[in-house]
Amino acid sequence: MSGRVVAYSSSPLLASRTPVWRSKFIVAGIALGFLALAGRAAWVQVFGNDFYRRQGEVRFARTLELPANRGRIFDRNGLLLATSVPVPSIWAIPEDVERDPPRLAKLAKLLQVPLAELMAKLEEDRNFVWLKRQVDEATAKQIAALDLKGIYQRKEYRRQYPEGEAAAHVVGFTNVEDLGQEGVELAFNKDLAGRPGSRRVIKDRLGRIVEDVGEQVPPVAGKDLQLSIDSKVQFFAYQQLRDAVVANKAKAGSVVVLDVDTGEVLALANYPSYSPAHRQNLTGAQLRNRALTDSFEPGSTMKPFAVSLALEKGLVKPTTLIPTAPGRLTIAGSTISDSHAHGDLTVTEVIQKSSNVGTVRMAMQLQPREMWELYTQVGFGQRPQVPFPGTVSGKLRAWKTWRPIEQATMSYGYGVSTSLFQLARAYTVFARDGELVPVTLLKTDTATPGVRVLQPQIAQEMRQMLHLVTMSGGTAPKAQTMGYSVGGKTGTAHKQEGRGYAEHKYRGVFVGIAPIDKPRIVVAVMIDEPSAGKYFGGDVAAPVFSSTVQQTLRMLGVQPDMSVKPQIVVQAVEESI
């Protein structure tokens, strides 16, 4: 069968003429389409491109923070107390992470987290999640070797504390964000932290930086800080305190060492302590800087202030006889007692023997307002002017509310509370010939002018009385130090429990000065709840004072002012509480 041939040229449709308007319509339509596309392109790229630029930046632009190097902390001799070292941190873009179970299991093991926890983290966010902050270099290299897509590393800074637990309560520590949390790290965080910089970049979907966008803002490093603390004095004081707390089966203890000339804090040690590098499962008892944050009734360490005021007012002289027999005194129905009946004592012997009765007899000749003013002038009831978190003001009630029995007990350290730091500073009045010395945690090279509180002669007379406390017949012969003359006052106070006092819980305290004729340091020691049989301040706190004084004065280059031979007189001496 032969096929039919169609002659298209003879088709009537092709033979008919196309209307001109139709051709123009088609051309116009095409032109309008091009104009619409051109207008849309102009809108997207020129006039209305802000929205699209933002959308693009959300997907690909990132602002990278450039961390500032935190300032270092030095002791007074330039030894490092805190510094920052770069360490890797592990992060991920969850939507890009390669879900390879064997390698993810290895990653979880290196991160020291269960695999389920790792998988849960990868579901928290599509674009960014921290997997572990601040890992060691060896771990970081093993993670990199896994070559897991979507897993990245970033350098951060981690603090190191070379002095460890000895200086932990002074220096404090930072958190994983490098912000101060305790101690000097918190108190001076603004200066130490510096200011982070920034870098605006475009990244591809694999997290790789394609190009920088905009101007880079460089970070500003934090300022270095030089403390007044002497790390060697700090370590030795901490060591002696720790040994005393353990030997006396005590709950805790504190030591404060002040430079009398400059007001610098040379040591501020507490036990128990902690390691700033390992802070897991820490308790508040370990974290507290007890010397600044804990207040207590100081007991007989308050007696020198009441007696000094009586001397200042001309009511007594060092040789004035004070009747203390029969060792008891009743005021408003309450009885005040001495541990021993002493008979008549001179004012000097009242301090040396730590007579409650003798002190009260002098204090009751004073006006309550006079005692309150002196206590306030030396800093009791006021927060210490040191930039340290958690410092307490203690308790000193307004004089108008004092009853006679309260005035009596306040003269020997009950009814008033103070921190060990406040007590140490108050004793600078005796060391600096009647001037109260401003204290500082920062190094200074100049002698600091003090505030006049007592006449120089009165302070010098009190120093000689305090010296006799450490001699034979005093309450603290164990405070004596080879090569150096010392003086100080013991205090042994019952601890408050509820509304009363615990019968068998004490704080043993010793605050002293050395050398006596030309004082250079004040050292205060507190032992909380000793339970090994001894609890008097002269037994548990004075030995720590003795060893700390000897070591500190040697380090300061102070020449011995006594023959270098044991001065301690071994005899049983009981102390009035």
JOSUL-V320110 format. One record per residue. N is the residue number from 1. RES is the residue in one letter. PHI is phi in radians with two decimals (NA if undefined). OMEGA is omega in degrees with one decimal (none if undefined). Layout:
N&RES&PHI&OMEGA + N&RES&PHI&OMEGA
//
This chain:
1&M&NA&-178.9 + 2&S&-1.42&-179.0 + 3&G&-1.29&179.3 + 4&R&-1.53&178.7 + 5&V&-1.80&-179.3 + 6&V&-1.69&178.0 + 7&A&-1.70&-177.5 + 8&Y&-1.17&-178.3 + 9&S&-1.14&179.1 + 10&S&-1.66&-179.1 + 11&S&-1.20&178.7 + 12&P&-1.13&-179.0 + 13&L&-1.16&-179.8 + 14&L&-1.34&-179.1 + 15&A&-1.36&-177.7 + 16&S&-1.39&-179.9 + 17&R&-1.47&177.7 + 18&T&-1.36&179.6 + 19&P&-1.16&-179.2 + 20&V&-1.12&-177.7 + 21&W&-1.05&-179.1 + 22&R&-1.22&177.8 + 23&S&-1.07&179.3 + 24&K&-1.11&-179.6 + 25&F&-1.12&-179.4 + 26&I&-1.12&179.0 + 27&V&-1.09&179.4 + 28&A&-1.12&178.7 + 29&G&-1.08&178.3 + 30&I&-1.11&180.0 + 31&A&-1.12&177.9 + 32&L&-1.10&177.8 + 33&G&-1.04&178.0 + 34&F&-1.11&178.1 + 35&L&-1.10&178.4 + 36&A&-1.11&178.4 + 37&L&-1.13&178.5 + 38&A&-1.13&178.2 + 39&G&-1.11&178.5 + 40&R&-1.11&178.5 + 41&A&-1.10&178.3 + 42&A&-1.12&178.9 + 43&W&-1.13&-178.2 + 44&V&-1.17&-171.9 + 45&Q&-1.67&-174.5 + 46&V&-2.12&-169.5 + 47&F&-1.47&-174.9 + 48&G&-2.01&-172.5 + 49&N&-1.51&-178.7 + 50&D&-1.03&-178.9 + 51&F&-1.05&-176.9 + 52&Y&-1.24&176.3 + 53&R&-1.13&178.1 + 54&R&-1.08&179.0 + 55&Q&-1.10&177.6 + 56&G&-1.15&179.9 + 57&E&-1.15&178.0 + 58&V&-1.01&-175.8 + 59&R&-1.48&-171.2 + 60&F&-2.23&-178.1 + 61&A&-1.56&179.2 + 62&R&-2.38&171.2 + 63&T&-1.77&-179.8 + 64&L&-1.60&176.0 + 65&E&-1.39&176.5 + 66&L&-1.75&-173.4 + 67&P&-1.12&176.9 + 68&A&-1.49&177.7 + 69&N&-1.30&-178.4 + 70&R&-1.14&-179.2 + 71&G&-1.10&178.4 + 72&R&-1.48&176.3 + 73&I&-2.05&-179.5 + 74&F&-2.00&169.0 + 75&D&-1.49&-174.0 + 76&R&-1.12&-178.2 + 77&N&-1.74&177.8 + 78&G&1.51&177.2 + 79&L&-1.45&-175.9 + 80&L&-1.21&171.8 + 81&L&-1.89&177.8 + 82&A&-2.76&177.8 + 83&T&-2.62&-179.0 + 84&S&-1.89&175.9 + 85&V&-2.20&179.3 + 86&P&-1.27&178.1 + 87&V&-2.44&179.4 + 88&P&-1.41&171.4 + 89&S&-2.14&-173.9 + 90&I&-1.86&178.2 + 91&W&-2.40&-175.5 + 92&A&-2.57&165.1 + 93&I&-1.80&-170.2 + 94&P&-0.92&-176.8 + 95&E&-1.21&179.9 + 96&D&-1.76&-175.2 + 97&V&-1.15&178.8 + 98&E&-1.27&-175.7 + 99&R&-1.50&177.8 + 100&D&-1.80&-172.7 + 101&P&-0.88&-179.1 + 102&P&-1.07&-178.8 + 103&R&-1.27&175.1 + 104&L&-1.13&177.0 + 105&A&-1.14&177.3 + 106&K&-1.17&178.0 + 107&L&-1.09&179.3 + 108&A&-1.05&179.5 + 109&K&-1.13&178.9 + 110&L&-1.16&178.5 + 111&L&-1.43&179.4 + 112&Q&1.05&175.0 + 113&V&-2.33&175.3 + 114&P&-1.09&179.7 + 115&L&-1.03&179.9 + 116&A&-1.09&179.2 + 117&E&-1.19&177.1 + 118&L&-1.08&-179.9 + 119&M&-1.12&178.4 + 120&A&-1.13&177.8 + 121&K&-1.10&-178.9 + 122&L&-1.23&177.0 + 123&E&-1.73&-175.3 + 124&E&-1.23&-175.2 + 125&D&-2.68&-178.5 + 126&R&-1.42&-169.0 + 127&N&-1.78&-175.8 + 128&F&-2.77&172.7 + 129&V&-2.76&172.8 + 130&W&-1.33&174.8 + 131&L&-1.69&174.0 + 132&K&-2.84&-179.6 + 133&R&-1.58&168.4 + 134&Q&0.99&175.0 + 135&V&-1.68&179.1 + 136&D&-1.37&-174.7 + 137&E&-1.08&-178.7 + 138&A&-1.08&178.2 + 139&T&-1.12&-179.7 + 140&A&-1.05&179.1 + 141&K&-1.15&178.6 + 142&Q&-1.16&177.7 + 143&I&-1.17&178.3 + 144&A&-1.09&-179.0 + 145&A&-1.16&177.4 + 146&L&-1.16&177.8 + 147&D&0.93&179.1 + 148&L&-1.50&177.5 + 149&K&-1.09&177.7 + 150&G&1.55&179.3 + 151&I&-1.85&-174.8 + 152&Y&-2.30&178.7 + 153&Q&-2.22&178.5 + 154&R&-2.49&178.9 + 155&K&-1.40&172.3 + 156&E&-2.22&178.8 + 157&Y&-1.98&176.6 + 158&R&-2.18&-178.5 + 159&R&-1.43&172.7 + 160&Q&-2.11&-175.3 + 161&Y&-2.23&-173.8 + 162&P&-1.04&-177.0 + 163&E&-1.49&173.6 + 164&G&1.02&-172.1 + 165&E&-1.23&-179.0 + 166&A&-1.10&-177.5 + 167&A&-1.95&-173.2 + 168&A&-1.02&-175.9 + 169&H&-1.26&177.1 + 170&V&-1.48&-173.8 + 171&V&-1.28&-176.9 + 172&G&1.38&-179.7 + 173&F&-2.82&177.0 + 174&T&-1.97&175.1 + 175&N&-1.60&-176.2 + 176&V&-1.17&176.5 + 177&E&-1.51&178.7 + 178&D&1.17&175.9 + 179&L&-1.86&-177.9 + 180&G&-1.08&-179.1 + 181&Q&-2.04&-178.3 + 182&E&-2.53&171.0 + 183&G&1.02&-179.0 + 184&V&-1.09&177.9 + 185&E&-1.00&178.2 + 186&L&-1.44&-175.7 + 187&A&-1.07&-177.7 + 188&F&-1.98&-175.3 + 189&N&-1.01&-177.7 + 190&K&-1.05&-179.8 + 191&D&-1.29&-175.9 + 192&L&-1.29&-170.0 + 193&A&-1.22&-174.8 + 194&G&1.26&-179.2 + 195&R&-2.38&-178.9 + 196&P&-1.19&175.7 + 197&G&-1.73&-179.8 + 198&S&-2.60&179.3 + 199&R&-2.48&-178.9 + 200&R&-1.67&-175.2 + 201&V&-2.35&170.3 + 202&I&-1.85&178.8 + 203&K&-2.01&172.1 + 204&D&-1.46&-175.2 + 205&R&-1.18&177.2 + 206&L&-1.60&177.6 + 207&G&1.46&-179.9 + 208&R&-1.47&179.9 + 209&I&-1.32&-179.0 + 210&V&-1.61&179.8 + 211&E&-2.80&174.7 + 212&D&-1.50&178.9 + 213&V&-2.17&178.2 + 214&G&1.40&-175.3 + 215&E&-1.55&178.5 + 216&Q&-1.42&177.7 + 217&V&-1.77&-176.6 + 218&P&-1.25&177.2 + 219&P&-1.28&176.0 + 220&V&-1.91&-176.6 + 221&A&-1.14&177.9 + 222&G&-1.22&-179.5 + 223&K&-1.39&172.9 + 224&D&-1.29&-176.1 + 225&L&-2.27&177.4 + 226&Q&-1.99&-177.5 + 227&L&-1.49&174.9 + 228&S&-1.37&-176.7 + 229&I&-1.07&170.8 + 230&D&-1.73&-172.5 + 231&S&-1.06&178.7 + 232&K&-1.27&176.1 + 233&V&-1.11&179.5 + 234&Q&-1.03&-178.0 + 235&F&-1.13&-178.1 + 236&F&-1.15&178.8 + 237&A&-1.08&178.7 + 238&Y&-1.10&-179.2 + 239&Q&-1.09&179.5 + 240&Q&-1.14&178.8 + 241&L&-1.12&179.7 + 242&R&-1.00&-179.5 + 243&D&-1.11&-179.6 + 244&A&-1.20&179.1 + 245&V&-1.10&-179.6 + 246&V&-1.17&-177.5 + 247&A&-1.10&-178.2 + 248&N&-1.65&-179.9 + 249&K&0.87&-176.5 + 250&A&-1.58&179.2 + 251&K&-1.35&-176.6 + 252&A&-2.94&177.1 + 253&G&-2.90&179.9 + 254&S&-2.55&175.2 + 255&V&-2.39&174.2 + 256&V&-2.21&176.4 + 257&V&-2.15&-179.3 + 258&L&-2.04&172.3 + 259&D&-1.50&-175.7 + 260&V&-1.16&-176.7 + 261&D&-1.22&-171.7 + 262&T&-1.89&-175.3 + 263&G&1.35&-179.1 + 264&E&-1.31&174.3 + 265&V&-1.50&-178.3 + 266&L&-1.50&178.5 + 267&A&-2.70&179.5 + 268&L&-2.60&-170.9 + 269&A&-1.96&178.2 + 270&N&-2.41&173.1 + 271&Y&-2.47&8.8 + 272&P&-1.29&-178.8 + 273&S&-2.21&-179.5 + 274&Y&-2.72&175.8 + 275&S&-1.65&-179.1 + 276&P&-1.06&-178.8 + 277&A&-1.44&-179.0 + 278&H&-2.35&-170.8 + 279&R&-1.95&179.4 + 280&Q&-1.24&173.7 + 281&N&1.02&177.7 + 282&L&-1.36&176.8 + 283&T&-1.89&177.0 + 284&G&-1.07&179.5 + 285&A&-1.12&178.7 + 286&Q&-1.38&-174.2 + 287&L&-1.38&-173.9 + 288&R&-1.15&169.1 + 289&N&-1.50&-169.0 + 290&R&-0.99&-178.1 + 291&A&-1.07&-178.9 + 292&L&-1.92&-171.5 + 293&T&-1.78&-177.7 + 294&D&-1.82&175.8 + 295&S&-1.91&-177.7 + 296&F&-2.71&175.3 + 297&E&-1.39&-168.6 + 298&P&-1.41&178.0 + 299&G&1.10&-170.4 + 300&S&-1.19&176.1 + 301&T&-1.14&177.5 + 302&M&-1.48&-174.7 + 303&K&-1.00&-179.4 + 304&P&-1.01&-178.6 + 305&F&-1.29&178.4 + 306&A&-1.14&-179.8 + 307&V&-1.18&178.1 + 308&S&-1.07&179.9 + 309&L&-1.18&176.8 + 310&A&-1.11&176.5 + 311&L&-1.18&-178.6 + 312&E&-1.09&-179.1 + 313&K&-1.39&179.2 + 314&G&1.33&-179.9 + 315&L&-1.31&-179.5 + 316&V&-2.52&170.2 + 317&K&-2.15&-179.2 + 318&P&-0.99&-176.9 + 319&T&-1.68&-179.8 + 320&T&-1.08&178.8 + 321&L&-1.45&179.0 + 322&I&-2.06&178.9 + 323&P&-1.28&178.6 + 324&T&-2.12&179.2 + 325&A&-1.15&0.9 + 326&P&-1.60&-179.3 + 327&G&1.55&178.7 + 328&R&-2.47&178.6 + 329&L&-2.58&-177.8 + 330&T&-1.85&178.1 + 331&I&-2.28&177.7 + 332&A&0.90&176.2 + 333&G&1.50&178.6 + 334&S&-1.89&-176.3 + 335&T&-1.83&176.3 + 336&I&-1.84&-173.0 + 337&S&-2.24&168.2 + 338&D&-1.75&177.9 + 339&S&-1.21&176.2 + 340&H&-2.38&172.7 + 341&A&-1.43&-173.9 + 342&H&-1.93&-174.3 + 343&G&1.36&178.8 + 344&D&-1.35&178.2 + 345&L&-2.23&171.2 + 346&T&-1.26&177.5 + 347&V&-1.01&177.3 + 348&T&-1.05&-179.0 + 349&E&-1.24&176.0 + 350&V&-1.04&177.0 + 351&I&-1.24&-177.0 + 352&Q&-1.07&-177.9 + 353&K&-1.56&-177.5 + 354&S&1.00&-178.7 + 355&S&-1.46&175.2 + 356&N&-1.14&-176.3 + 357&V&-1.08&180.0 + 358&G&-1.08&179.4 + 359&T&-1.12&-179.0 + 360&V&-1.13&179.8 + 361&R&-1.05&177.1 + 362&M&-1.32&-177.2 + 363&A&-1.11&-176.6 + 364&M&-1.28&173.2 + 365&Q&-1.48&179.9 + 366&L&-1.62&172.9 + 367&Q&-1.43&177.6 + 368&P&-0.90&-179.1 + 369&R&-1.11&-179.9 + 370&E&-1.13&178.1 + 371&M&-1.12&-178.7 + 372&W&-1.07&-179.7 + 373&E&-1.12&179.1 + 374&L&-1.15&179.1 + 375&Y&-1.01&-179.6 + 376&T&-1.20&-178.8 + 377&Q&-1.09&-179.8 + 378&V&-1.54&169.9 + 379&G&1.87&179.0 + 380&F&-1.25&-179.0 + 381&G&1.35&-179.6 + 382&Q&-2.26&179.3 + 383&R&-1.18&178.8 + 384&P&-1.03&-177.9 + 385&Q&-1.48&173.3 + 386&V&-2.19&-177.0 + 387&P&-1.34&-176.8 + 388&F&-2.33&-176.7 + 389&P&-1.18&172.7 + 390&G&1.51&179.5 + 391&T&-1.14&-177.3 + 392&V&-1.89&179.9 + 393&S&-1.66&-174.4 + 394&G&1.31&-177.0 + 395&K&-2.31&173.5 + 396&L&-2.52&-176.0 + 397&R&-1.26&178.1 + 398&A&-1.05&-172.5 + 399&W&-1.08&-178.4 + 400&K&-1.14&-178.4 + 401&T&-1.63&-176.4 + 402&W&-1.26&167.4 + 403&R&-1.58&-179.0 + 404&P&-0.94&-179.1 + 405&I&-1.14&179.0 + 406&E&-1.26&175.3 + 407&Q&-1.07&179.6 + 408&A&-1.11&-176.3 + 409&T&-1.21&178.3 + 410&M&-1.15&-179.8 + 411&S&-1.21&176.7 + 412&Y&-2.10&163.3 + 413&G&1.62&172.7 + 414&Y&-2.03&-177.9 + 415&G&1.58&174.2 + 416&V&-2.31&178.8 + 417&S&-2.21&-176.4 + 418&T&-2.69&171.0 + 419&S&-1.57&178.7 + 420&L&-1.11&178.7 + 421&F&-1.11&177.7 + 422&Q&-1.08&-178.4 + 423&L&-1.13&178.8 + 424&A&-1.08&-179.7 + 425&R&-1.14&-179.6 + 426&A&-1.04&-178.8 + 427&Y&-1.28&173.9 + 428&T&-1.15&176.0 + 429&V&-1.05&179.5 + 430&F&-1.36&-177.7 + 431&A&-1.28&-176.1 + 432&R&-1.84&175.4 + 433&D&0.97&173.7 + 434&G&1.67&179.2 + 435&E&-1.77&173.3 + 436&L&-1.49&-173.3 + 437&V&-1.69&172.2 + 438&P&-1.12&-177.0 + 439&V&-1.87&-179.0 + 440&T&-2.56&174.3 + 441&L&-1.68&-180.0 + 442&L&-1.84&-177.2 + 443&K&-1.13&173.6 + 444&T&-2.44&-175.9 + 445&D&-1.82&-175.4 + 446&T&-2.07&175.3 + 447&A&-1.16&-176.3 + 448&T&-1.70&176.5 + 449&P&-1.16&-179.8 + 450&G&-1.77&178.7 + 451&V&-1.88&-176.6 + 452&R&-1.16&179.0 + 453&V&-2.12&179.3 + 454&L&-2.16&173.8 + 455&Q&-1.20&-177.7 + 456&P&-0.91&-177.9 + 457&Q&-1.09&-179.4 + 458&I&-1.14&179.5 + 459&A&-1.12&179.4 + 460&Q&-1.18&176.4 + 461&E&-1.10&179.7 + 462&M&-1.16&178.1 + 463&R&-1.07&178.8 + 464&Q&-1.18&176.1 + 465&M&-1.13&179.8 + 466&L&-1.15&177.2 + 467&H&-1.10&-179.6 + 468&L&-1.18&176.6 + 469&V&-1.04&-177.4 + 470&T&-1.58&-179.1 + 471&M&-1.70&178.0 + 472&S&-1.01&-177.3 + 473&G&1.67&176.6 + 474&G&-1.59&-177.0 + 475&T&-1.61&-176.2 + 476&A&-2.48&175.6 + 477&P&-1.10&179.5 + 478&K&-1.28&176.6 + 479&A&-1.46&-178.7 + 480&Q&-1.04&-174.3 + 481&T&-2.25&179.9 + 482&M&-1.09&174.9 + 483&G&1.60&-175.3 + 484&Y&-2.30&174.1 + 485&S&-1.38&-177.9 + 486&V&-2.36&174.5 + 487&G&-2.67&180.0 + 488&G&3.13&-177.5 + 489&K&-2.42&176.1 + 490&T&-1.51&173.9 + 491&G&-2.62&177.6 + 492&T&-2.35&-174.3 + 493&A&-2.09&171.1 + 494&H&-1.08&177.6 + 495&K&-1.46&175.8 + 496&Q&-1.23&177.7 + 497&E&-2.53&-174.4 + 498&G&1.21&179.8 + 499&R&-1.67&-179.0 + 500&G&-2.22&-177.3 + 501&Y&-2.14&177.1 + 502&A&-1.26&-174.0 + 503&E&-1.22&-174.3 + 504&H&-2.15&176.4 + 505&K&-2.12&-174.2 + 506&Y&-2.31&164.4 + 507&R&-2.07&176.2 + 508&G&-1.75&-174.0 + 509&V&-2.26&168.3 + 510&F&-2.46&176.2 + 511&V&-2.17&-176.3 + 512&G&-2.57&-172.7 + 513&I&-2.29&175.8 + 514&A&-2.74&-21.1 + 515&P&-1.16&-171.7 + 516&I&-1.22&-174.5 + 517&D&-1.30&178.2 + 518&K&-2.38&-171.7 + 519&P&-1.06&176.0 + 520&R&-2.09&-178.2 + 521&I&-2.37&168.2 + 522&V&-2.06&179.2 + 523&V&-2.20&177.8 + 524&A&-2.11&-177.7 + 525&V&-2.27&175.8 + 526&M&-2.31&175.5 + 527&I&-2.03&-173.7 + 528&D&-1.69&176.4 + 529&E&0.99&172.4 + 530&P&-1.14&-175.0 + 531&S&-2.38&-180.0 + 532&A&-1.74&177.6 + 533&G&1.98&178.6 + 534&K&-1.91&179.5 + 535&Y&-2.51&177.2 + 536&F&-1.14&178.8 + 537&G&-1.02&179.4 + 538&G&-1.19&-179.8 + 539&D&-1.70&-172.5 + 540&V&-1.75&-175.9 + 541&A&-1.76&-176.4 + 542&A&-1.05&178.2 + 543&P&-1.08&177.0 + 544&V&-1.15&175.3 + 545&F&-1.00&-175.8 + 546&S&-1.02&-177.3 + 547&S&-1.20&180.0 + 548&T&-1.18&178.6 + 549&V&-1.08&-176.9 + 550&Q&-1.06&-178.5 + 551&Q&-1.17&-177.1 + 552&T&-1.16&-178.9 + 553&L&-1.13&176.5 + 554&R&-1.12&-179.6 + 555&M&-1.19&178.3 + 556&L&-1.44&179.2 + 557&G&1.34&178.8 + 558&V&-1.40&-177.9 + 559&Q&-1.26&176.5 + 560&P&-1.00&179.1 + 561&D&-1.97&176.9 + 562&M&-2.39&176.1 + 563&S&-1.04&-177.1 + 564&V&-1.39&176.0 + 565&K&-2.64&-178.8 + 566&P&-1.01&-178.6 + 567&Q&-1.79&-172.0 + 568&I&-1.24&175.9 + 569&V&-1.69&-177.0 + 570&V&-1.46&174.9 + 571&Q&-2.80&-179.1 + 572&A&-1.35&178.5 + 573&V&-2.21&177.5 + 574&E&-1.69&-175.4 + 575&E&-2.08&174.4 + 576&S&-1.27&178.6 + 577&I&-1.80&none
//
